[in-house]
């Protein structure tokens, strides 16, 4: 399962990265202020460092812990009888709520904001901004997700779906792509769109401290 998870996650990440990169190169709605090649090199270097830092700190990832939780009967979901599809759906939503709460805390707590500020300090706004997070913040995020998975007993499939979706939507809602207004209004009922999330990157503090969602609006 863990090997399969790695293949799925890397494959989905690479597919979304390439697709959004091509769309951004062909028809970007906004001109960038800085060199795209230099920004991408810097941001993608951070992306490469983050999993290395996580691997040095944690011997296990959320999906692996979810498998152990299921075997050991840990967490709330493993003690409640419900249809599997509902357990998976509820697990994805609750993990999204955990990340949403974590995001709020990274804006509200000064020491956490100093870590999160690297994400907001990007001078431009494109899909690589959605990957630009300080390694220590990624380690803290992983610790919170592991604690949530163990406490909730989230199904391994729900964890896998959530992790793939989180990477994909983070790139998507930071992307420099054009979505027609009529389609955007429908999409944002289900998922955070670039135009919706861009408010969160405003230089106006009141606007920055809003729109905290990554997956769900």
Z-matrix of the N, CA and C atoms (Angstrom, degrees):
N
C 1 1.467
C 2 1.533 1 111.23
N 3 1.352 2 116.58 1 -43.53
C 4 1.466 3 120.11 2 -177.85
C 5 1.525 4 110.34 3 -65.78
N 6 1.357 5 116.61 4 -40.21
C 7 1.469 6 120.05 5 178.07
C 8 1.530 7 109.97 6 -64.74
N 9 1.327 8 115.45 7 -42.72
C 10 1.469 9 120.11 8 178.28
C 11 1.518 10 110.61 9 -62.47
N 12 1.342 11 116.47 10 -40.49
C 13 1.466 12 120.80 11 178.79
C 14 1.529 13 110.46 12 -59.06
N 15 1.334 14 116.36 13 -44.43
C 16 1.461 15 120.63 14 -178.76
C 17 1.527 16 110.96 15 -60.96
N 18 1.333 17 116.18 16 -44.21
C 19 1.468 18 120.39 17 -179.68
C 20 1.525 19 110.44 18 -63.91
N 21 1.331 20 116.93 19 -44.65
C 22 1.470 21 121.31 20 -179.34
C 23 1.519 22 110.47 21 -64.02
N 24 1.328 23 117.27 22 -46.51
C 25 1.456 24 120.57 23 -176.67
C 26 1.527 25 111.81 24 -65.45
N 27 1.330 26 117.09 25 -45.90
C 28 1.463 27 120.05 26 -179.94
C 29 1.524 28 110.19 27 -66.22
N 30 1.330 29 117.18 28 -41.66
C 31 1.454 30 121.05 29 179.45
C 32 1.513 31 112.25 30 -62.30
N 33 1.341 32 116.69 31 -46.46
C 34 1.470 33 120.70 32 179.74
C 35 1.521 34 110.83 33 -65.45
N 36 1.331 35 116.33 34 -42.21
C 37 1.461 36 120.75 35 178.93
C 38 1.526 37 110.92 36 -60.12
N 39 1.328 38 116.80 37 -47.91
C 40 1.460 39 120.82 38 -178.26
C 41 1.527 40 111.21 39 -64.53
N 42 1.333 41 116.79 40 -39.95
C 43 1.467 42 120.55 41 -178.64
C 44 1.526 43 110.98 42 -64.33
N 45 1.334 44 116.48 43 -46.91
C 46 1.471 45 120.38 44 -179.65
C 47 1.523 46 110.36 45 -66.97
N 48 1.323 47 117.36 46 -40.54
C 49 1.460 48 121.92 47 179.17
C 50 1.533 49 110.83 48 -59.10
N 51 1.315 50 116.91 49 -49.41
C 52 1.464 51 121.22 50 -178.38
C 53 1.528 52 110.94 51 -65.96
N 54 1.332 53 117.14 52 -44.45
C 55 1.465 54 120.83 53 -178.89
C 56 1.525 55 111.33 54 -60.67
N 57 1.333 56 117.17 55 -49.40
C 58 1.464 57 120.41 56 -179.08
C 59 1.530 58 110.93 57 -67.01
N 60 1.336 59 117.02 58 -36.91
C 61 1.465 60 120.06 59 178.74
C 62 1.521 61 110.46 60 -61.39
N 63 1.328 62 117.01 61 -42.34
C 64 1.460 63 120.75 62 179.80
C 65 1.529 64 111.61 63 -65.61
N 66 1.329 65 116.28 64 -43.13
C 67 1.468 66 120.24 65 179.66
C 68 1.526 67 110.10 66 -64.51
N 69 1.329 68 117.18 67 -41.98
C 70 1.463 69 120.76 68 179.50
C 71 1.529 70 111.51 69 -64.02
N 72 1.313 71 116.55 70 -37.38
C 73 1.464 72 119.94 71 -179.53
C 74 1.527 73 111.91 72 -71.06
N 75 1.332 74 116.10 73 -34.33
C 76 1.465 75 119.99 74 -175.85
C 77 1.529 76 113.18 75 -80.56
N 78 1.337 77 117.10 76 -41.57
C 79 1.467 78 118.25 77 -173.39
C 80 1.523 79 112.02 78 -146.68
N 81 1.342 80 117.81 79 64.91
C 82 1.472 81 119.04 80 178.63
C 83 1.529 82 110.57 81 -75.17
N 84 1.340 83 119.37 82 132.00
C 85 1.465 84 120.88 83 179.66
C 86 1.529 85 113.26 84 -74.66
N 87 1.347 86 117.34 85 -21.62
C 88 1.467 87 120.58 86 -177.96
C 89 1.531 88 109.62 87 -125.34
N 90 1.315 89 115.60 88 139.27
C 91 1.466 90 120.30 89 174.44
C 92 1.515 91 109.40 90 -77.18
N 93 1.331 92 116.51 91 137.59
C 94 1.455 93 120.73 92 179.37
C 95 1.525 94 110.09 93 -80.32
N 96 1.330 95 115.42 94 149.63
C 97 1.460 96 121.54 95 -178.38
C 98 1.519 97 112.02 96 -85.80
N 99 1.323 98 116.62 97 -25.35
C 100 1.465 99 120.80 98 -175.60
C 101 1.531 100 109.55 99 -122.47
N 102 1.323 101 115.92 100 171.58
C 103 1.458 102 121.50 101 -178.94
C 104 1.525 103 110.58 102 -63.42
N 105 1.319 104 116.58 103 123.91
C 106 1.453 105 121.29 104 -179.87
C 107 1.524 106 111.47 105 -63.24
N 108 1.334 107 116.61 106 -42.42
C 109 1.468 108 119.97 107 -177.54
C 110 1.526 109 111.58 108 -63.83
N 111 1.338 110 117.35 109 -42.17
C 112 1.466 111 120.39 110 179.58
C 113 1.521 112 111.16 111 -67.02
N 114 1.337 113 116.28 112 -41.67
C 115 1.474 114 119.76 113 179.54
C 116 1.514 115 110.86 114 -64.16
N 117 1.325 116 115.76 115 -46.31
C 118 1.460 117 119.14 116 -178.74
C 119 1.527 118 111.08 117 -63.22
N 120 1.332 119 116.84 118 -39.35
C 121 1.462 120 119.83 119 178.13
C 122 1.528 121 110.22 120 -61.71
N 123 1.330 122 116.76 121 -45.60
C 124 1.469 123 120.86 122 -179.51
C 125 1.525 124 111.38 123 -65.52
N 126 1.334 125 116.14 124 -48.35
C 127 1.464 126 119.83 125 -176.21
C 128 1.523 127 112.16 126 -67.83
N 129 1.324 128 117.02 127 -40.82
C 130 1.461 129 119.77 128 -179.33
C 131 1.527 130 111.91 129 -73.33
N 132 1.328 131 116.91 130 -25.29
C 133 1.469 132 119.54 131 173.13
C 134 1.523 133 110.22 132 -65.24
N 135 1.328 134 116.01 133 -41.07
C 136 1.469 135 120.16 134 176.04
C 137 1.523 136 109.92 135 -61.31
N 138 1.337 137 116.13 136 -41.66
C 139 1.464 138 120.55 137 178.76
C 140 1.529 139 110.72 138 -58.34
N 141 1.318 140 117.12 139 -41.13
C 142 1.463 141 121.25 140 -179.41
C 143 1.527 142 111.80 141 -68.38
N 144 1.334 143 116.89 142 -32.55
C 145 1.467 144 120.77 143 -178.26
C 146 1.529 145 112.12 144 -74.97
N 147 1.332 146 117.11 145 -34.10
C 148 1.462 147 120.42 146 -172.65
C 149 1.530 148 114.22 147 -59.50
N 150 1.345 149 120.12 148 -49.77
C 151 1.471 150 118.43 149 179.00
C 152 1.516 151 113.01 150 -64.32
N 153 1.336 152 117.11 151 -28.85
C 154 1.462 153 119.47 152 176.91
C 155 1.526 154 110.42 153 -65.75
N 156 1.334 155 116.13 154 -42.10
C 157 1.469 156 120.75 155 178.37
C 158 1.520 157 110.92 156 -64.17
N 159 1.337 158 116.25 157 -41.86
C 160 1.471 159 120.54 158 178.98
C 161 1.527 160 109.93 159 -62.49
N 162 1.332 161 116.98 160 -43.40
C 163 1.459 162 121.34 161 -178.75
C 164 1.524 163 111.93 162 -63.71
N 165 1.339 164 117.12 163 -32.19
C 166 1.459 165 120.71 164 179.24
C 167 1.530 166 112.26 165 -72.40
N 168 1.338 167 116.72 166 -26.36
C 169 1.467 168 121.18 167 -175.07
C 170 1.526 169 112.52 168 -96.69
N 171 1.342 170 116.56 169 -40.57
C 172 1.463 171 120.30 170 -172.93
C 173 1.528 172 111.35 171 -114.36
N 174 1.335 173 117.06 172 131.22
C 175 1.465 174 119.87 173 178.64
C 176 1.519 175 113.19 174 -81.29
N 177 1.334 176 116.90 175 -7.24
C 178 1.458 177 120.65 176 -176.00
C 179 1.530 178 109.43 177 -146.09
N 180 1.338 179 116.18 178 152.02
C 181 1.454 180 122.06 179 178.82
C 182 1.537 181 109.49 180 -106.13
N 183 1.333 182 118.13 181 167.93
C 184 1.465 183 120.63 182 -173.78
C 185 1.525 184 115.33 183 -53.92
N 186 1.337 185 119.02 184 -41.94
C 187 1.471 186 119.88 185 -178.50
C 188 1.527 187 110.76 186 -65.66
N 189 1.326 188 116.48 187 -41.14
C 190 1.460 189 119.70 188 176.49
C 191 1.513 190 112.01 189 -62.58
N 192 1.325 191 116.96 190 -40.68
C 193 1.465 192 120.50 191 177.68
C 194 1.523 193 110.76 192 -66.52
N 195 1.331 194 117.40 193 -35.72
C 196 1.473 195 120.54 194 177.92
C 197 1.523 196 110.64 195 -63.14
N 198 1.338 197 117.56 196 -37.55
C 199 1.462 198 121.22 197 176.79
C 200 1.527 199 110.99 198 -63.46
N 201 1.328 200 116.23 199 -43.23
C 202 1.467 201 120.80 200 178.13
C 203 1.519 202 110.12 201 -65.21
N 204 1.347 203 116.83 202 -42.06
C 205 1.476 204 120.93 203 179.26
C 206 1.526 205 111.09 204 -60.20
N 207 1.342 206 116.53 205 -39.45
C 208 1.465 207 120.31 206 178.75
C 209 1.529 208 110.76 207 -66.53
N 210 1.330 209 116.62 208 -40.19
C 211 1.469 210 120.64 209 -179.85
C 212 1.523 211 111.61 210 -68.35
N 213 1.337 212 116.32 211 -37.24
C 214 1.469 213 121.23 212 -175.98
C 215 1.534 214 113.14 213 -93.61
N 216 1.330 215 115.64 214 0.43
C 217 1.467 216 120.80 215 179.68
C 218 1.535 217 112.47 216 62.18
N 219 1.353 218 116.07 217 39.21
C 220 1.463 219 120.91 218 177.31
C 221 1.528 220 109.95 219 -85.13
N 222 1.325 221 115.73 220 151.10
C 223 1.452 222 121.17 221 168.59
C 224 1.515 223 115.05 222 84.72
N 225 1.321 224 114.14 223 163.29
C 226 1.460 225 122.36 224 -173.21
C 227 1.526 226 112.84 225 -62.93
N 228 1.339 227 117.94 226 -45.90
C 229 1.464 228 120.46 227 -175.97
C 230 1.526 229 112.44 228 -62.09
N 231 1.323 230 117.10 229 -31.89
C 232 1.458 231 120.31 230 -179.20
C 233 1.528 232 112.42 231 -77.20
N 234 1.319 233 116.87 232 -2.09
C 235 1.471 234 120.92 233 178.20
C 236 1.519 235 112.13 234 -117.35
N 237 1.323 236 115.53 235 6.32
C 238 1.459 237 120.93 236 179.88
C 239 1.520 238 108.59 237 -121.45
N 240 1.318 239 116.14 238 135.47
C 241 1.456 240 120.67 239 178.05
C 242 1.524 241 109.59 240 -90.52
N 243 1.319 242 117.12 241 121.59
C 244 1.462 243 122.19 242 177.24
C 245 1.515 244 109.04 243 -155.99
N 246 1.336 245 117.41 244 159.38
C 247 1.472 246 119.42 245 177.19
C 248 1.521 247 110.53 246 -57.43
N 249 1.342 248 116.16 247 144.50
C 250 1.456 249 120.25 248 -175.75
C 251 1.525 250 111.78 249 -60.29
N 252 1.347 251 117.32 250 -40.53
C 253 1.466 252 120.10 251 -178.13
C 254 1.520 253 110.79 252 -62.29
N 255 1.357 254 116.01 253 -36.29
C 256 1.460 255 119.98 254 179.69
C 257 1.529 256 110.41 255 -71.54
N 258 1.325 257 116.17 256 -37.83
C 259 1.465 258 120.41 257 177.57
C 260 1.525 259 110.92 258 -62.10
N 261 1.331 260 116.00 259 -42.01
C 262 1.469 261 120.35 260 179.62
C 263 1.525 262 110.35 261 -66.08
N 264 1.346 263 116.48 262 -47.33
C 265 1.466 264 120.73 263 -178.81
C 266 1.527 265 110.73 264 -61.53
N 267 1.335 266 116.61 265 -46.05
C 268 1.467 267 120.73 266 -179.88
C 269 1.520 268 110.97 267 -64.35
N 270 1.331 269 116.75 268 -37.24
C 271 1.467 270 120.47 269 178.88
C 272 1.515 271 112.19 270 -63.43
N 273 1.329 272 116.50 271 -42.47
C 274 1.471 273 120.87 272 179.15
C 275 1.527 274 110.22 273 -63.44
N 276 1.329 275 116.51 274 -44.97
C 277 1.470 276 120.61 275 -178.74
C 278 1.530 277 110.86 276 -64.79
N 279 1.327 278 117.20 277 -42.85
C 280 1.464 279 119.92 278 -178.90
C 281 1.537 280 111.92 279 -67.51
N 282 1.310 281 117.20 280 -38.52
C 283 1.467 282 119.30 281 176.61
C 284 1.520 283 110.30 282 -65.21
N 285 1.332 284 116.56 283 -36.60
C 286 1.469 285 119.47 284 176.68
C 287 1.521 286 110.37 285 -64.41
N 288 1.324 287 117.14 286 -37.87
C 289 1.464 288 121.19 287 177.45
C 290 1.531 289 110.97 288 -65.64
N 291 1.330 290 116.31 289 -37.07
C 292 1.468 291 120.60 290 177.14
C 293 1.531 292 110.38 291 -61.75
N 294 1.347 293 116.53 292 -46.09
C 295 1.466 294 120.42 293 -179.93
C 296 1.529 295 110.75 294 -67.95
N 297 1.326 296 116.72 295 -36.54
C 298 1.473 297 121.04 296 176.02
C 299 1.538 298 109.80 297 -59.51
N 300 1.333 299 116.51 298 -47.20
C 301 1.475 300 121.46 299 -179.68
C 302 1.521 301 110.56 300 -63.42
N 303 1.330 302 115.64 301 -41.18
C 304 1.462 303 120.00 302 177.52
C 305 1.525 304 110.57 303 -60.81
N 306 1.328 305 117.02 304 -40.46
C 307 1.461 306 121.74 305 179.94
C 308 1.529 307 110.66 306 -63.67
N 309 1.328 308 116.22 307 -42.01
C 310 1.468 309 120.32 308 177.16
C 311 1.529 310 110.13 309 -60.20
N 312 1.328 311 116.51 310 -44.11
C 313 1.465 312 120.64 311 -178.94
C 314 1.534 313 111.31 312 -64.41
N 315 1.322 314 117.31 313 -34.59
C 316 1.463 315 119.63 314 179.37
C 317 1.529 316 112.13 315 -69.92
N 318 1.302 317 117.05 316 -16.75
C 319 1.464 318 120.34 317 173.07
C 320 1.524 319 111.51 318 -92.67
N 321 1.328 320 117.01 319 -29.96
C 322 1.465 321 121.32 320 -172.84
C 323 1.527 322 113.57 321 -88.31
N 324 1.320 323 117.98 322 -31.05
C 325 1.472 324 122.17 323 -176.66
C 326 1.533 325 108.45 324 -96.85
N 327 1.333 326 118.06 325 118.37
C 328 1.476 327 121.13 326 -173.65
C 329 1.523 328 115.21 327 -51.34
N 330 1.336 329 118.11 328 -45.32
C 331 1.468 330 119.84 329 -176.83
C 332 1.531 331 110.27 330 -67.04
N 333 1.331 332 117.26 331 -35.05
C 334 1.460 333 120.31 332 177.49
C 335 1.535 334 111.01 333 -72.91
N 336 1.335 335 115.89 334 -34.65
C 337 1.462 336 119.55 335 178.11
C 338 1.522 337 111.32 336 -63.58
N 339 1.328 338 117.15 337 -35.00
C 340 1.463 339 120.65 338 179.33
C 341 1.527 340 110.51 339 -63.55
N 342 1.337 341 116.40 340 -33.08
C 343 1.461 342 120.14 341 176.13
C 344 1.530 343 110.76 342 -74.76
N 345 1.323 344 115.32 343 -43.24
C 346 1.473 345 120.83 344 -175.44
C 347 1.526 346 111.75 345 -72.68
N 348 1.327 347 116.41 346 -18.58
C 349 1.461 348 120.82 347 -174.77
C 350 1.530 349 112.56 348 -61.37
N 351 1.337 350 117.43 349 -26.51
C 352 1.464 351 119.55 350 179.62
C 353 1.526 352 110.66 351 -61.00
N 354 1.319 353 115.96 352 -30.91
C 355 1.468 354 120.78 353 178.49
C 356 1.530 355 110.33 354 -68.81
N 357 1.324 356 116.47 355 -41.71
C 358 1.463 357 121.26 356 -178.11
C 359 1.534 358 112.27 357 -83.15
N 360 1.323 359 116.99 358 -12.26
C 361 1.467 360 119.94 359 -177.81
C 362 1.524 361 112.98 360 -83.34
N 363 1.315 362 117.34 361 -3.08
C 364 1.460 363 120.19 362 177.27
C 365 1.529 364 108.81 363 -61.71
N 366 1.324 365 117.10 364 127.84
C 367 1.461 366 121.07 365 -175.18
C 368 1.522 367 112.73 366 -73.52
N 369 1.328 368 116.44 367 -19.22
C 370 1.459 369 121.33 368 176.04
C 371 1.518 370 108.99 369 -122.87
N 372 1.327 371 115.80 370 178.91
C 373 1.458 372 121.15 371 -174.12
C 374 1.521 373 107.85 372 -137.48
N 375 1.343 374 115.77 373 101.74
C 376 1.457 375 119.61 374 174.16
C 377 1.519 376 108.12 375 -146.91
N 378 1.321 377 117.33 376 -172.45
C 379 1.465 378 119.65 377 -170.96
C 380 1.525 379 112.99 378 -60.10
N 381 1.346 380 118.37 379 -29.28
C 382 1.460 381 119.35 380 179.77
C 383 1.528 382 112.24 381 -70.73
N 384 1.339 383 116.79 382 -20.05
C 385 1.468 384 119.71 383 174.68
C 386 1.528 385 109.64 384 -61.53
N 387 1.322 386 116.71 385 -34.82
C 388 1.455 387 121.38 386 179.45
C 389 1.506 388 114.17 387 -69.53
N 390 1.338 389 117.32 388 -6.57
C 391 1.459 390 122.39 389 178.96
C 392 1.524 391 111.66 390 -112.29
N 393 1.317 392 116.72 391 -4.56
C 394 1.469 393 122.87 392 -171.41
C 395 1.539 394 109.62 393 -89.51
N 396 1.331 395 115.94 394 89.50
C 397 1.461 396 121.65 395 179.22
C 398 1.519 397 109.22 396 -133.56
N 399 1.317 398 115.62 397 140.28
C 400 1.465 399 121.74 398 -179.20
C 401 1.532 400 109.11 399 -62.03
N 402 1.335 401 118.99 400 136.86
C 403 1.466 402 121.09 401 -178.27
C 404 1.532 403 114.12 402 -52.99
N 405 1.333 404 117.46 403 -38.61
C 406 1.468 405 118.95 404 179.95
C 407 1.527 406 110.21 405 -65.02
N 408 1.341 407 117.18 406 -36.63
C 409 1.464 408 119.32 407 176.91
C 410 1.527 409 110.61 408 -64.08
N 411 1.318 410 117.47 409 -39.36
C 412 1.461 411 121.31 410 178.56
C 413 1.532 412 110.25 411 -64.09
N 414 1.324 413 117.29 412 -39.41
C 415 1.465 414 121.25 413 177.88
C 416 1.526 415 110.25 414 -64.38
N 417 1.335 416 116.83 415 -43.67
C 418 1.469 417 120.54 416 177.74
C 419 1.520 418 110.15 417 -62.56
N 420 1.325 419 116.47 418 -43.82
C 421 1.458 420 121.32 419 178.74
C 422 1.523 421 111.11 420 -59.63
N 423 1.322 422 117.04 421 -42.88
C 424 1.464 423 121.04 422 179.67
C 425 1.526 424 110.73 423 -64.39
N 426 1.329 425 117.54 424 -39.71
C 427 1.466 426 120.81 425 178.40
C 428 1.532 427 110.61 426 -62.21
N 429 1.331 428 116.58 427 -41.46
C 430 1.468 429 121.13 428 179.29
C 431 1.520 430 110.35 429 -66.24
N 432 1.334 431 117.73 430 -42.77
C 433 1.470 432 120.72 431 -179.95
C 434 1.529 433 111.00 432 -65.22
N 435 1.321 434 116.96 433 -41.23
C 436 1.468 435 120.01 434 178.63
C 437 1.528 436 111.11 435 -62.84
N 438 1.326 437 116.27 436 -42.44
C 439 1.468 438 120.27 437 178.35
C 440 1.529 439 110.79 438 -63.08
N 441 1.348 440 116.52 439 -40.88
C 442 1.466 441 121.10 440 -179.98
C 443 1.522 442 111.00 441 -65.88
N 444 1.328 443 116.69 442 -43.30
C 445 1.468 444 120.72 443 179.90
C 446 1.529 445 110.55 444 -61.60
N 447 1.328 446 117.48 445 -43.83
C 448 1.458 447 121.07 446 -179.97
C 449 1.530 448 111.88 447 -67.44
N 450 1.329 449 116.38 448 -42.35
C 451 1.469 450 120.28 449 -177.72
C 452 1.524 451 112.59 450 -70.53
N 453 1.332 452 116.27 451 -38.22
C 454 1.460 453 120.44 452 -177.52
C 455 1.525 454 112.67 453 -87.46
N 456 1.325 455 117.22 454 -25.06
C 457 1.462 456 119.66 455 -175.54
C 458 1.513 457 111.44 456 67.66
N 459 1.329 458 116.30 457 40.54
C 460 1.466 459 121.67 458 -176.66
C 461 1.528 460 110.02 459 -64.20
N 462 1.332 461 116.44 460 140.02
C 463 1.463 462 121.57 461 179.41
C 464 1.519 463 110.54 462 -59.91
N 465 1.333 464 118.39 463 139.50
C 466 1.469 465 120.87 464 179.34
C 467 1.527 466 113.21 465 -53.38
N 468 1.331 467 118.03 466 -38.79
C 469 1.462 468 120.67 467 179.34
C 470 1.524 469 110.48 468 -63.70
N 471 1.336 470 117.64 469 -38.64
C 472 1.469 471 121.31 470 178.59
C 473 1.523 472 110.33 471 -64.01
N 474 1.334 473 116.47 472 -40.27
C 475 1.469 474 120.54 473 179.10
C 476 1.522 475 110.22 474 -63.95
N 477 1.326 476 116.83 475 -44.00
C 478 1.460 477 121.00 476 179.76
C 479 1.526 478 111.25 477 -62.77
N 480 1.336 479 116.52 478 -45.95
C 481 1.470 480 120.46 479 178.58
C 482 1.517 481 110.30 480 -60.22
N 483 1.323 482 116.36 481 -44.23
C 484 1.463 483 120.53 482 -178.55
C 485 1.526 484 111.57 483 -63.50
N 486 1.322 485 117.55 484 -45.63
C 487 1.458 486 120.66 485 -177.44
C 488 1.533 487 111.27 486 -64.18
N 489 1.335 488 116.96 487 -42.08
C 490 1.466 489 120.53 488 177.87
C 491 1.526 490 110.09 489 -64.50
N 492 1.342 491 116.01 490 -44.89
C 493 1.469 492 120.62 491 -178.91
C 494 1.525 493 111.42 492 -64.84
N 495 1.326 494 117.53 493 -38.99
C 496 1.465 495 120.74 494 -178.01
C 497 1.524 496 111.18 495 -62.71
N 498 1.327 497 116.80 496 -44.70
C 499 1.465 498 119.95 497 177.55
C 500 1.522 499 111.45 498 -63.38
N 501 1.338 500 115.51 499 -44.68
C 502 1.468 501 120.23 500 -176.47
C 503 1.518 502 111.65 501 -66.62
N 504 1.336 503 117.20 502 -46.39
C 505 1.462 504 119.52 503 -177.03
C 506 1.518 505 111.96 504 -71.62
N 507 1.333 506 117.66 505 -30.53
C 508 1.457 507 119.51 506 177.29
C 509 1.521 508 110.73 507 -63.94
N 510 1.337 509 116.71 508 -40.38
C 511 1.466 510 119.77 509 176.06
C 512 1.526 511 110.39 510 -69.69
N 513 1.338 512 116.63 511 -42.80
C 514 1.466 513 120.76 512 -177.01
C 515 1.524 514 111.91 513 -63.82
N 516 1.355 515 117.84 514 -47.99
C 517 1.463 516 117.67 515 -174.06
C 518 1.523 517 113.85 516 -78.15
N 519 1.337 518 116.86 517 -2.26
C 520 1.465 519 120.21 518 171.04
C 521 1.528 520 111.89 519 -106.30
N 522 1.322 521 117.03 520 -0.36
C 523 1.461 522 120.35 521 -171.61
C 524 1.525 523 112.95 522 -72.88
N 525 1.319 524 114.20 523 150.85
C 526 1.463 525 122.16 524 178.49
C 527 1.529 526 108.17 525 -95.99
N 528 1.342 527 115.27 526 69.92
C 529 1.455 528 120.99 527 -178.57
C 530 1.532 529 109.40 528 -127.36
N 531 1.323 530 115.42 529 161.09
C 532 1.461 531 121.10 530 -179.88
C 533 1.521 532 110.51 531 -100.23
N 534 1.329 533 115.99 532 125.35
C 535 1.460 534 121.84 533 173.96
C 536 1.525 535 107.06 534 -121.82
N 537 1.319 536 118.97 535 121.25
C 538 1.476 537 120.39 536 179.15
C 539 1.527 538 111.56 537 -52.49
N 540 1.338 539 115.40 538 143.19
C 541 1.457 540 120.72 539 -174.70
C 542 1.513 541 114.27 540 -54.68
N 543 1.330 542 117.55 541 -41.52
C 544 1.464 543 120.60 542 -178.01
C 545 1.525 544 111.37 543 -64.30
N 546 1.357 545 115.99 544 -38.75
C 547 1.464 546 120.35 545 178.72
C 548 1.523 547 110.46 546 -72.83
N 549 1.335 548 116.47 547 -39.69
C 550 1.461 549 120.93 548 179.93
C 551 1.525 550 111.09 549 -60.37
N 552 1.338 551 116.76 550 -41.28
C 553 1.472 552 120.22 551 -179.55
C 554 1.518 553 111.94 552 -62.57
N 555 1.325 554 117.00 553 -32.36
C 556 1.462 555 120.55 554 177.30
C 557 1.527 556 111.14 555 -78.61
N 558 1.344 557 116.16 556 -43.52
C 559 1.456 558 120.60 557 -178.90
C 560 1.523 559 112.29 558 -59.48
N 561 1.333 560 116.55 559 -41.41
C 562 1.465 561 119.52 560 -174.61
C 563 1.525 562 113.47 561 -70.60
N 564 1.324 563 117.16 562 -5.25
C 565 1.462 564 120.44 563 170.77
C 566 1.527 565 110.78 564 -75.01
N 567 1.340 566 115.88 565 -21.78
C 568 1.462 567 121.40 566 -175.68
C 569 1.518 568 113.47 567 -114.54
N 570 1.336 569 116.06 568 -35.22
C 571 1.464 570 119.73 569 -174.49
C 572 1.531 571 108.98 570 -143.63
N 573 1.321 572 116.26 571 153.60
C 574 1.464 573 121.27 572 178.28
C 575 1.526 574 108.76 573 -72.82
N 576 1.325 575 116.92 574 122.26
C 577 1.468 576 122.07 575 -178.85
C 578 1.534 577 110.16 576 -96.26
N 579 1.346 578 117.63 577 164.17
C 580 1.473 579 119.93 578 179.32
C 581 1.531 580 113.23 579 -57.18
N 582 1.329 581 117.45 580 -45.08
C 583 1.465 582 119.59 581 -179.45
C 584 1.524 583 111.53 582 -64.80
N 585 1.316 584 116.35 583 -33.48
C 586 1.471 585 120.52 584 178.45
C 587 1.526 586 110.71 585 -70.82
N 588 1.343 587 116.12 586 -43.74
C 589 1.464 588 119.23 587 -174.84
C 590 1.522 589 112.41 588 -77.34
N 591 1.335 590 116.91 589 -23.94
C 592 1.462 591 119.14 590 -176.19
C 593 1.527 592 111.82 591 -58.66
N 594 1.325 593 116.85 592 -28.34
C 595 1.475 594 121.14 593 176.99
C 596 1.526 595 110.03 594 -57.46
N 597 1.330 596 115.90 595 -36.49
C 598 1.466 597 121.09 596 -178.40
C 599 1.534 598 111.57 597 -64.06
N 600 1.319 599 117.54 598 -20.38
C 601 1.469 600 121.85 599 -179.80
C 602 1.530 601 111.82 600 -101.53
N 603 1.314 602 116.45 601 18.69
C 604 1.460 603 121.35 602 176.71
C 605 1.530 604 110.41 603 -67.88
N 606 1.326 605 116.07 604 155.06
C 607 1.469 606 120.46 605 175.14
C 608 1.525 607 110.43 606 -82.44
N 609 1.321 608 117.51 607 -7.26
C 610 1.465 609 122.38 608 176.30
C 611 1.526 610 107.91 609 -85.16
N 612 1.341 611 117.08 610 119.52
C 613 1.463 612 121.90 611 -172.16
C 614 1.523 613 112.09 612 -56.39
N 615 1.321 614 117.75 613 -41.80
C 616 1.464 615 121.01 614 -178.69
C 617 1.525 616 110.94 615 -59.37
N 618 1.323 617 116.35 616 -36.91
C 619 1.462 618 120.29 617 179.60
C 620 1.530 619 111.23 618 -78.82
N 621 1.336 620 116.50 619 -36.68
C 622 1.465 621 119.88 620 177.04
C 623 1.525 622 110.67 621 -60.69
N 624 1.315 623 116.65 622 -38.54
C 625 1.462 624 121.21 623 179.79
C 626 1.529 625 110.67 624 -87.58
N 627 1.317 626 115.48 625 52.27
C 628 1.472 627 122.56 626 176.35
C 629 1.518 628 107.98 627 -155.86
N 630 1.329 629 116.79 628 173.32
C 631 1.478 630 121.19 629 177.75
C 632 1.541 631 111.69 630 52.07
N 633 1.332 632 116.71 631 57.50
C 634 1.455 633 120.56 632 -175.20
C 635 1.532 634 113.96 633 -82.13
N 636 1.327 635 118.18 634 -8.74
C 637 1.449 636 120.84 635 -173.99
C 638 1.509 637 113.97 636 -68.57
N 639 1.352 638 115.97 637 147.98
C 640 1.461 639 121.99 638 172.54
C 641 1.530 640 110.02 639 -106.50
N 642 1.334 641 115.85 640 -52.68
C 643 1.463 642 119.64 641 -179.48
C 644 1.523 643 111.50 642 -90.49
N 645 1.323 644 115.31 643 -64.02
C 646 1.466 645 120.37 644 -174.23
C 647 1.515 646 111.01 645 -100.27
N 648 1.340 647 117.14 646 142.28
C 649 1.470 648 119.98 647 -178.24
C 650 1.531 649 111.75 648 -71.35
